[in-house]
Amino acid sequence: MNRLIAAAFLLSTFTGVANAMPLAPADSPPNASIIRVAGGCGPGFHRGPYERCVPNRAAVIVERPAVVVVEPRGRGCPVGFFWRNGRCRPI
């Protein structure tokens, strides 16, 4: 019985009587009625988590913060003064 099944399988493989879908010639022009979409979701969508279609978002642009350079200064107050309440006061 096993040989009969194997022989039937080999015979059907090599004869190629039934073709499920015939191949198109390589030099044929592309069909204008076919629309290519990304992942089957359509234009403006893509596959997200759990294989669901989610809309595309706008581009995210991350800017670096500005570099602040503070020049080192000598003393905050002249000799004989000290800093209190936002200004130099005499000792």
Secondary structure by P-SEA (a helix, b strand, c coil): caaaaaaaaaaaaaacccccccccccccccccccccccccccccccccccbbbbbbbcbbbbbccbbbbbccccccccccccccccccccc
